Amino acid sequence: MQQATILWVDDEIDLLKAHILFLEQKGFTITSVSNGEDAVEAVKVKDFDIIFLDENMPGMNGLEVLSQVKVISPSTPVVMITKSEEEQIMEDAIGSKIADYLIKPVNPNQILLACKKILDNKRLVGIKTNQGYQKEFTKIGMAFYDDLSSEDWIDIYRKLIFWELELEQNEDKSMFEVFESQKIEANVNFGKFVVKNYLKWMKADYGKRPLLSPDIMSKKVFPELKKGADSVFFLLVDCLRYDQWKFFEPIISQYYTIEDESAYFSILPTATQYARNAIFAGMFPDEIQRKFPKYWLNDDEEGGKNLFEADLLKDQLARHRIDARHSYTKIVTNESGNDLEENILNLMHNPFNAIVFNFIDMLSHARTEMNIVKELAPDEAAFRTLSRAWLEHSSLLSILRKLKDKNVRIVITTDHGTIKVNRPMKIIGDKSTTTNLRYKQGRNLSYEENRNLLTIRNPEEAHLPKMSVSASYVFTTEDYFFAYPNNYNHYVGYYKGTFQHGGISLEEMCIPLITLVPK
């Protein structure tokens, strides 16, 4: 543990010489004072790593000293020591943001433990975290050689997210570098898994394939209507990755119990036009195109691709014989979010309400196009933090707070995630070829076929529409993105390191599906 300076404030400081000697032998430098006035003066002239503060002193008591110390040095951790076990004193001290609270008589080892918790906590937790991941590393790596199911892959991805969020907090980044290699290996193997199985899923009925986008409403959302709530809210946060949800979870769990935390697979392409329309229609894209041709626009057609979600939802409710008042709301601006926040309790009159929040998808695009957002979120950790900052000040959280005392059930999910792309792959297509970086649809596509791609020459096999008779689809895996040979270096430089969606990766396909009930 690092050498540290301690200020010890106690009107009976002479009785604590044995404790002070013990800490000095452990390498600490101790300054001792016997009253609050001297303590405040000491903090004015010197920085301390820890302050031990007696609560019950004549003259200025501990809580009064604490309030003055926090003004002078707000970041210095203070340990309150008291003979009293009165709840009010504890609450006052905790409310003043003390670092720890000890009841007299204290022994030297208690004091040492308090020092370790404050000064060495991060290093000790880091060591333990590294040791824990080292044990898990081999288990995860060996699993890649097994015949994994879709449920196995969801379990692996959730474990990887857990360790990613734990390891990135460590100052020692050596183990995090090992983790990043394993995460890359996971996506290599997941890509192979999807390439091998995706078309089989398309031929199988529900129950013989994983839960997919068209299944969400009928299998996970509509059943909530039968569980006795006054209203069910379906909240779709566009482009919400599973790791971002884990950043949201501590905030939302202040108000809600997480009744179920699961995941499902987005269909391909993992793009809003395909995946989100499939959710609201309860159909695959080619089925939507056949039944509702006026609602479907191909990639090469002008116009909004998600303008009829309310109509698709209404039809799906009717197909499932759900005759219930419902609403559909899409939030794309702060103003529309504020309007919904003001009106949210009126929606309680509807048994079912669907709400789409578009901000994180907009944030992903802004990060690609605006240097300032790239600077704010240079990596995945920063992007998660930026997403959490949005939630903390969003209409989404305000709405959840307003509903927390109501008899509601809430399902939160998304349509697809994103992946940070780093490696370009050359492709050639005609003018009608789609512009998405993670997949292409077009005629006469020319590219080097390899294990990093899924090619679908007959779109009907994947329940996909096609722009023309000869059109095919090709999807990237891992962190690849398509680039045209023309102006190649500029194009690659512009898009490398950006967050994209449309292809095959754990981040894009394996996405959260959360059920909440108020606490």
N, C-alpha and C positions, 0 to 999 in steps of 0.2 A: 504494500500500500504506500502511496506517495506520502512524503513528509508534509505536514500541514500545521497551520497555526490555529490555535483555539483560544477564544475569550471565554473565561468561566466567571459567571456573575452569581455570587451567593453571599448573603450577609454572614454566613457561618463558614467562610472560605477556609479558615484555619483548621477546621475539622476535616477538610478534604485533601490534606497534604498527601496522604497515602494514594489517593486516586490520581492526583496530579503527578506524583513520582512514577506511578505505574505507566501513565500515558507518555511521560518524558522518556522512559526506558523503551517505549515502542517507537520513538522517533518524533513525537509531536512537540511543538513549541507552545507552551501555555502562558497566557497572560491572565492573571486573576485580579478581580476587583470585588469589593464587598458591598457595593451599593449601585443603584440605577443611574445616578448622575455620573459617576465615574465610568460606567459602562458606555453611556451615550458619548462621552468625551473620547473614550478609547476608539470607538467606531468612527468618529470624525477624523482621527489622525492616522488610522491604520486599517488595512484590509485584513479580514479574518476569513478562514475557510469554514469555520463552524463557531456558533455561539451557544454555550450552555447557559441557560437562564433560569434562575430560581423564581418561582411564581410568587411566593409569599415573603416579601422583604419589607422592612419599615421604610417609610418615605415613599419613594416611587416604586410601586409594585411591578411584578414581572410583565403583566399585560400592558402597563403604561410604558415600560421600557421597550417592549416589543413594537408598539406602535411607532415610537420615535426611531428605533433602529431601522424599521422597514422604509421609513422616509429617506434616511441617510444611505442605506445600503440594501435596497429591496431584494437583491438576489442572494444575499448571504443566508444560508440555512440556519435556522434557530431551533434548538431542542429545548422544550420547556420541561423543567423539573419541579415537581410539587409534592407536598405531603397530602394535598387534598384530592379526593376522588369525586368531588362534586361535578355532576354532569354539566352544569352551566359553565364552570371554569374550563372544562375540556372543550366544550363547544366554542367558547370565545377564543381559545387558543387555536383550535383547528380552523376557525373562521378567519383568523389572522394569518393563515397559511404558514404554520410552523412545519418543520421538517419531521419532527418526532415528538413524542410525549412520554415522559418517564415518571413513575411514582416513587417517592422516597420510601425507605432507604434504597439507594442504588449501589450496586457493587461495581468494581472496576471493569469486569467483563461486559456488563450491560452498556457502560459508556463506550468501551471499545467497539462493541457491536453496532452501536448507533453511529460511530465514526465510519465504520466500514460500509454501513448501509448508505450513508450520505456521500462519502468520498470515493469509495471503491465499488459502488453498486454496479455501475455501467461496465467496468472491466470484468467483474466477477460474473455478471449475467452473460457477457460476451463469451467468456470461456465456457460456461455451461451450455450456451446455445451452440457454439462450435462443436462441443463434444456430442451434443444431441444430434446434430445434423450428420456428424461423422458416422454415427451408428445407423442413421436412416439412409445415408448415401448408398450403401451397398444394397440394402433391401430394394430401394427404388431402381437402382441400376440393373439388378438381377431380374426385376419384373419385366423389363423390356424384352427379355428373351422368352417370356411366357406367351401363351395364346390368350391375349387380353380381350375382355369384353368391353363394351361401351361403358358399363358401370365401373369396370376397373380403371378405365382411363379418366373418368370423372374423379374417382378416388385419388389417383396419382396426381392429377392437376390440383386438387384441393390441398394435398400435402405439399406440393411444390410452392403454392402460394403461401402457405403457412410458413415454410422455411425462408422464402424470399423476404417476407415482411419481418421475420425475426432477424435474419442475418444482416439485412441492410442497415440495421440500427447499430451494428458493431463498428467500433473504430478500426479494428483490425479487419481489413477487407480480403485477406488471403482466402478464407473459407468461402466468402461470397463469390470470388472468382471461380472456385470449384463448382459452386452451385450453378453459376451461369452456364458453365460447360454442360452440366447435367440437364439444365433446362433446354439447351439447344438440342441435346441428344433426345430428350423427350419429344420435342417437336418433329425431329427426323422420323422417329418411330411412329408417332401419331399420324404423320402424313402418310406413311406406308399403310397404316391401319385403315385410314379413310379411303385411300386409293383402292385398296383391296375390297372394301365392304360397301362403299356408298351405293353403287348400283344395285347391290343385293337388298339394301334397305328400301330402295325405291320400289322393289317388287313385292316386299313383304307387307303384311297387314300389321296394324298396331298390336304390340305385344310380342311380335317376332322381330322387332327392330327397336332401336332406342326412341325415346320421346323426342319428337321433332317439332319444328315450328307450327305446322298445321294442327298438331294435337293439343296445343297448350290450352286453348279455351275449353274444349270439350272434356279433356281429361283432368285438368288442374284448376280451372277457374270456375266454370259453370257449377261443378259440384259444391262450391262454397255457398251457393245460393240456398242450399238445403240445410245449412247448419245453424239456422236460427238468428242470424244477424239481421239488424234493421236494414243494413245496406252493405253491399260488397263493392270495394273499390279495386279496380285493376289499373295499376300504375306501370306504364312502360317507359323506362328511361332509356332513350335511344343511345346505343353504343356503350352501354355500361358493362365493363369487364368484371370478371369475378373478383379480381384483386381490388378494383375500385369499390365494389360492394363491401369488401372486408374493411375498407376505410370508412365506409358509411355506417357500418353495423354498430360501432360503439355509440354513435350519436343517436341513431334511431332506437336502439335498445334501451335508452333512458325512458322511453314512453311506451314501447311495445315489447311483448314477448315474441320471440321468433319461434313460432310453432313448427315450422318446417323450413329447412334450408337445403335445397337440392339444386340440381342443374339439369339442363337439357342441351341438345345439339341443334344449332341453327342449320337450316338447309343451305345448300349452295345455289347461287352465290350468296356469301354472307354479306349481303348488301341490303339496304333498307327497302328498295323496290321489291325485292323477292321475299326476304324473310318476314318483313312486317306485314305486307299484304297477305302472306300465307297465314300469319297468326290471326288476323282479323277475319279472314275469309274461312279459316278452317279447311283450306284447300291448298294443293300445290299450285305453283304458278301456271302450269299449262291448263289446269282445270279452271282457274280463274279466267284465263284468256278465252277458253271455249264458252264458259257459261256467261261471262260478263265482258264481252269484247270491248264495250264502250268504256270500261273501267281500267283496261290494261293498255299501257303504252310500252312498246319495246324500247330497248336501250337507244336505238337510233332515231326515235321519234321525239319531236319537241313537246314540251309540256311537263307538268308535275307528275311524278310517278306514284304518289301516295295521296291522291286527292279524294279517294272514295272509300277510305277505311270505315267511316260511319255506315255507309251503305252495305259494305261487306259484312260488318258486324251485325247489322240488322237482319240480313239474310241468314247468317249463321245461327242467330238466336231462334229465328223462325224454323229453321231446319231441325233444331233440337227441341222444338215445341216449348220454348221458354217464352211465355206470354207475360213479360214483366216490363214495367217502365224502365227505361235506361237512358243514359246520356253518353255522348262521346265528345271529348274536348282535346284539342291539340294546343300545347303551349310552345310558342316559338319566340316570344318576346317577354321582357319583364312586365310590360303593361298587361298582356294577356294573363300572365301568372298572377299578378295582383288582383285582376278582376275575378279570377277563379277563386283565389283565397277569400275574397269578400263574399263569394256566393256559395262556398263549399258546403255550408250547413244546409242550405236549401236543397242540395243534391241528395241529402239524406232521405228525401221523399221517394227517390228512385231505388228500387231494390238492387240495381246494378249500374255502376258508373265506370267508364273507361277513360283514362287520361293519358296522353302522350306528352312527355317532356323531351324537348329536342336539344337541350343545351350542350350535353357532353359531345354529341356528334358535331355541333357547331364549333366547340372548343378544339376538337381534333382537326377540323378543316382550318381553323384560324391559326393553329400551330404550324401547319404547312405553309400558309400564305403570309404570316406576319412574323417578322424577326423578333419583335418584342415578346410574343408568346413563346417562341422557341427559347429565348433567353430565360423566361420565367419557368419553363418546363423542359430543360435540356435532356432529361432522361425519364424513365418510367416512374421512378420514385417521386420525382418532382411533379410529374403529370398526375399521379394519384393525389398528391397533396393539393394541387390546384383544383382537382375535381371535388375534394372534400371541402375546400374553401367555398366553392360554388354552393354545395349543399347547405353549408352552415348559414348562408345568407339568401337562400332560395325560397321561392313560393312553395316548393315541394315540402320542405321541412316545416314551413308555417302551416301548411295544410295538414300535415301529419300531427302537428301539435293541436290543432283545432279538433281533430277527430279522435284524439287519444282518450277522451272521456265518453265516447259514444259507443253504442253497440254495433261495431263495424268489424268486418274482416277485410284484410288488405293483402293483395298479391302484388309483389314488385318483381318485375323481370325486365328483359330487354329483347331486342331483336337480333343483335350480333355484337361482337366485340371488335377490337382492333389489334393490330400487331405493328411493332416498330420495324420497318423494313430497312435492310442494309445491303442486300446483294441484288444487283441488276441481272436480268436475263433478257437477251435480245429476242425480239419478235417482229415479224413483218406482216402487215395486213392492209387491205384496201381501205378506202375512205369510210366505208360503213362500219368498220371495226370499232367496238366499244372502247371507251377511254379509260375504264377502270384499270388501276395498276396491278391488282391482284388476280383478275380474271379477264379473259377476252372472249367476246362472241363475234364471229365474223366468217366470211368466206375465204377460202384459200389462205388460211393462216400458216405462216412459215416460221418454225422455231426448232431448236434442237430438242428432240424428245429425250427425256431422261427420268430418273426416279423422282425428281422434284416437281413433277407435273401430273395432273389428272386431266386426261383428254376425253371429252365426251363427244363422239362423232354423231351420235344419234340422240339429240336432246330429249326426245320423248322418253327414252329410257330413264332419264333423270327427272322426269316431270317438268321439263323446261320448255318454254316457248322458243321459237326460232324466228329470226328476222327473214330468212329466206330458206329455200329448199335445201341448199348446200351448206348452210351455216352450221358451225360446230362451236363448242365451248372448250376452253382450256383454263385450268386453275393452277396457281402456284401453291407450293407448300412452304414450310419453314418461314424464313424471313426474306424470301425472294420477291422482286417486283419486276414487272415487264417494262422494257424500255425499247423505243424504236431506234434503229441505226442512225437516222437523220438527227443531227445535233445531239448525239448520244451523250457526250461528256457533260454538256449543260443540263440535260434532262436528268441524268443520274445524280449530278451534284445537287440539283434542286430538291429531289424527292428522297434521297438517301437520308435515313434517320427520322423520317416522318411516320406518323401513325396512319395505317391504311386498313381497309377491310375489303372483303369480297372473296378471299381465298381460303386455304385450309391451314389452320393452326389451332392449337388449344385455346389461345387467346380469343380468336374470332368465333370458334364454333362452340366451345364449352362455356355456357353462360348461366348466370344465376337465376334461380326461380325460388322466391322467398314468400312465405305466408306469415303475416303478422296479425296478432290480436292485441288490443290494448291491455296494459297492465292493470 
